[in-house]
Amino acid sequence: MKRCLSPWRSYRQARNITELADVARRRVPNFVFEYIYGGADDEVSLAHNRAAFDRYRFTPRTLTDVSVRDISTKLFGRKLDMPVVIGPTGFNGMVTKDGDLKLARAAAAHGIPFVLSTVSTVALEDIVRVPGGWAWMQIYFFRDRKFVQDLVSRCAAAGYDTIAVTTDSAIYGNREWDARNYSAPLVLNWRNKLDVACKPRWMLDVLVPDGVPTFKNLGDLLPPGGISPQGAAAEIGKQHMPSLNWDDIRWLRDTWKGKLILKGILSVEEASEAAELGVDGVVLSNHGGRQLDHAVSPLEILPEVRAAVGENMTVMLDSGFRRGTDILKAIILGADAVLLGRATLFGLGAGGEAGVNHVLDLLQTDLHRTLGLLGCRNLNELNKSLLRSA
């Protein structure tokens, strides 16, 4: 019998994250899925992020008692139930109502952090109220420095202890497949309007009764009447700051007393400079292939970065993680944890909060299984002898 997957399967039947992506594709409108899935230009970096994992092969140990295994770790002195963080992604209210709250609750249920995007449709104060959660805040450096300072103060007042600054979005990437869905900025073309009309369940979830979700953390950055997605997008475009440099990071390091992370680093030299500046951690990232096409995969430079900054700096990475094998390859190569982006959004689109929980359950099971098959009982036993470059 020929292998085939049922086109009617639900998120509960998905055995992996790729299958969850197929379920999400059917449940949400095309323009929403394309916003999640697509990359920049020819999507070379998007494909390469996955291909980078294939460069490495495991050399497992077999004669070890692995009947009891532990996939927990520590990050900034706090315990994580697994070496995973749900990373920042914007406008999640278009995937499902209050999408960020659902992501935050799933993260809390699995004992891992959740990073809220500045361009979220849920207020940052609401996220820190999630019971048992550990919320971080992602920020952009906009031209309006007062807004940035006010946002940082707002984070401190709400009780956040960690801020992640996105460094690779000072200029917006060329996401052609995303742009093809619109006849004007954020105005859907007729094909996508018809597609939305064929998704009544999505419309009832997202658009009823309040209409298109709005950005809840942009505050005074938006002009009067600019709260709509079109108005906000236009203003954000004006606020991108190509002049972002180390002086801005120094200012933030002096202003923010909590943990500070730079997200978007793809240079060994910049990772080293961040360490010298007193930054607490970096996220190696090519923005999931959505900014500069033909950029290296974060996995490729991970060993060099770890060697350069030593063990005193937290090193994380994102871009392309789909399985527990991917995560453990990163840990072996020097990562403290990995960030998920599309993976948890596929779960969110496929089944809301329950879909995100399903993603994290799959990864948790996969991590336990892979750790045991490698002949290790905990993450501390992982070492480079278990991995070989292909």
HELIX and SHEET records of a PDB file:
HELIX    1   1 TYR A   11  GLN A   13  5                                   3    
HELIX    2   2 ILE A   17  ARG A   27  1                                  11    
HELIX    3   3 ASN A   30  TYR A   37  1                                   8    
HELIX    4   4 VAL A   44  ALA A   51  1                                   8    
HELIX    5   5 ALA A   52  ARG A   55  5                                   4    
HELIX    6   6 ASN A   92  MET A   94  5                                   3    
HELIX    7   7 GLY A   99  ALA A  109  1                                  11    
HELIX    8   8 LEU A  124  ILE A  127  1                                   4    
HELIX    9   9 ARG A  145  ALA A  158  1                                  14    
HELIX   10  10 GLU A  176  ALA A  179  1                                   4    
HELIX   11  11 TRP A  190  ALA A  197  1                                   8    
HELIX   12  12 PRO A  200  VAL A  206  1                                   7    
HELIX   13  13 GLY A  219  LEU A  221  5                                   3    
HELIX   14  14 PRO A  229  GLN A  239  1                                  11    
HELIX   15  15 TRP A  246  THR A  255  1                                  10    
HELIX   16  16 VAL A  268  LEU A  277  1                                  10    
HELIX   17  17 HIS A  287  GLY A  289  5                                   3    
HELIX   18  18 PRO A  298  VAL A  309  1                                  12    
HELIX   19  19 GLY A  324  ILE A  332  1                                   9    
HELIX   20  20 ARG A  342  LEU A  373  1                                  32    
HELIX   21  21 LEU A  379  GLU A  381  5                                   3    
HELIX   22  22 LYS A  384  LEU A  386  5                                   3    
SHEET    1   A 2 TYR A  56  PHE A  58  0                                        
SHEET    2   A 2 LEU A 387  SER A 389 -1                                        
SHEET    1   B 2 THR A  73  LEU A  75  0                                        
SHEET    2   B 2 ARG A  78  LEU A  80 -1                                        
SHEET    1   C 8 VAL A  84  ILE A  86  0                                        
SHEET    2   C 8 ALA A 337  LEU A 340  1                                        
SHEET    3   C 8 THR A 314  LEU A 317  1                                        
SHEET    4   C 8 GLY A 281  LEU A 284  1                                        
SHEET    5   C 8 LYS A 259  ILE A 265  1                                        
SHEET    6   C 8 THR A 162  THR A 166  1                                        
SHEET    7   C 8 ALA A 135  ILE A 139  1                                        
SHEET    8   C 8 PHE A 114  LEU A 116  1                                        
SHEET    1   D 2 TYR A 182  ALA A 184  0                                        
SHEET    2   D 2 VAL A 187  LEU A 188 -1                                        
END                                                                             
